[in-house]
Amino acid sequence: MNERTPALRSSDLARVTSRSFYLQAFFTAERQQGPGFAFALLPVLRRLYPDDEARGKALQRHLGFFSTHPVLSGYVLGLVARLEERLAQGEDADDGRIEQMKRAMASPLAAMGDPLFWVTLRPLAGLVGVLGMVLTPLADPAGPDWRVLVCPLLSLLTYNAVALPFRFAGVSRGYASGEEPGKLLRSLRLTDLKSVLERAGAFAFGALAVSTVAVLASSAGLSARDLGHAALVFAPFALGAAGAVVAFRLWPGRGVEVSLLSLLLALILSARA
């Protein structure tokens, strides 16, 4: 080990974590997240390479093409920080190995992150926001309806309650597990989390459907035995459910989106009825 080479500090990793939030800000069509990755890693390179020429060469390594899920990018940044530290200290690491390990981590994180955060968590956050608005009582019937602020607030809180822990812990965990990236990927248990969120999304959709049908049932006046009017109110929901069955077979991985679209279609048809 080269004793003159400074070791990374926790403050360096904290700076990388804060910069990782801007990964998408440097997005380009040719290199995608590559410039943002280099920007986030710059505090590490400044620590390890005091010489301008060596630092520039290290920076150039990470300005190429890079793409992964932005929420999980910290794990790749931490892994690369550890490999760069080993390279600067003269240990068993080289440019080719760093690039190989970087791509080996980025691809599975993108494959697991997209269905987890975009396909499952984001629609769930929207459902939670809508449910919060529906279930919050109206404070002042004569004044403005401030419940419209509940929906975006709850949606943001729900999404970030899941996403932010991954963002904050990613760099430090990637750095600590730099020798065993496969073990790190397994320890994240992203598939298990996706399964839990899918069940939560199904429950939230069911709660929203029940609350909507309850309001329509009240407006239909079932106690007055007006079965024709009741059938007219609930027929759109039957059509929406039939459409959902067909859509689930066409897009089996888009359960929450299909459910929302089916409910929206039923509401539109019901309003026209």
C-alpha positions, 0 to 999 in steps of 0.5 A: 500500500502506498502510505502517501496516498490519503484514504477516503473519509466519511465526509467524502462519502457524504459529499458523494451522497449529496451529489448523487441527487443531481445524477439526472441533472447532467443527463445526455442522450449519448452518455446518459448518466455518465457526466452526473456519475463523474460529478458525484464521484468528484470528491473521492477523486479529489481526495485520492489524486492530489495531482491534477493530471492523475485526477483528470485521468481518473475523472475521464474514466467516469465520463463515459456511458453509464445508466442505472436507476437513480435511486440506487446509483449510490451503491455503484458510486460507493463500489467505485469509490472503494475500487478507486481507493485501491487503485490509488493505493497500488492494490489489485485494481485497474481501469478495466476492472473498475469499468467492469465492476461498475457495469456489473452493478449498474445493470441489475440495479436498473433491472430491479429498480425500474419495476420497483420504483417506477412501476410499483411504488410511484402508482402506489404513492399516487393511490395513497394521495388520492385516498388521503384526499378522499378520507380527509373531512372537509373543514369548511364547506363554505371556504376553499377545499384545502384537501387538494393539498393532501394528495400531492403531500401524501404522494411525496411522503409515501414515495420518499419514505421508501426511496430516501433510505436507499439514497442515503445508505447507498454510497456507504453500503456500496463502499463497505461491500466493495469486495462482494457486490453480489452479496450486496445485491442480494442483501437489498432484497428488492424483489421482496420489497416489490412484492410487499408494495404490490400487495399494498397497492392492491389494498389501496386500490380496493379501499379507493374502489370501495369508497367510490362505490359507497358514495355512488350507492348512496346517490343511487338511492337503493333504499327507494328500490329504484333498481333501474337507476342503481343498475345505470350507476353500477354498470360502468364499474362492471364494464371497467372490471371486464376491461381490467381483466383483459388488460391484466392479460395484456400487461401482467406487470402493470397491475396498479396502472391498469386498476387506476385506468379501469377505475377512471374509465368507470367514473367517466362512464358513470358521470355520463350516465 
